[in-house]
Amino acid sequence: MPEEIPPTLLRAASTAQPVADPYPSLADLSGVLSRPAMVPGEIYRNPAVGRNEVVVPDVSRTAVLIGDSQSVPLDSWPRRALSALGYNVHFCGYGGTGYTAANGKVGNYIDALERGDWLLPVGTPGLVVVEGGGNDAARGASDALITANANRLLNALKARYPTTRIVMVGTLARGAGNGGGRRSEVDSLLAGIAAKQRITFISAGDWLTRYNLAQHLADSVHMDGEGRTALSAVLERRFRESGVPNAAPQPAAAPVPEAPAGSKKG
């Protein structure tokens, strides 16, 4: 029997607001400054890593989401799950990409990072989430190449954000016993990579059948609106079960000083 999604999570997911993406296109990130940038949207050349980075507002409450077309829509299931934990989402990725897959304009995850197809944020984000693997599976990438590129990416992220928790979300599929095929295989491969890297892994390799969500496929791999809402509830629960923390609380507003006794308002 398919596993049921708790109604309370579904209600919460259905009312969650899509996370605004303040940097929706590469064109918005084209300017390069010669000084440290402090204004959101401006670019800073990080001399420690030799790459450009972008300033985002409230970086400590930001989750960096690296992903493919499953993560692209503003109401995507990964974005909505992160929003439910209180994070602002800074998206790095594009449809048609993955650990080895490129889309013709944007490289695979590690190549895109190294050549600046998308930019990581300045400072220390609250969380980094890497989602994907479906395009690697569809294009027949070998285990060896996926493993090599995934390790390169994870090592680069650890070097850049040594104190930030990194979570991998696997490849959405039907499951090995229900026609998941190469997609489910890649999900299992990524689980092993994450274990060796000692980072949290959340498998999605059987979610379509486990949660009876194949009926909500808009095409062979992408979800319709109801499916995205349902999957976001599943992922939020998995995040919480894995000990992924909520975003840091908003800083308290400074108290307004009281006027001295006997003073008059002008």
Secondary structure, DSSP 8 states (H G I E B T S, - for coil): ------HHHHHHHHH------S--SGGGG----SS---STT-EEEETTTTEEEE--TTGGGEEEEEE-TTT-STT-HHHHHHHHTT-EEEEEE-TT--SS---SSS--HHHHHHHTSS--BSS--SEEEEE--HHHHHTT--HHHHHHHHHHHHHHHHHH-TTSEEEEE----S-GGGT-HHHHHHHHHHHHHHHHHT-EEE--TTHHHHTT-GGGBSSSS-B-HHHHHHHHHHHHHHHHHTT-----------------TT----
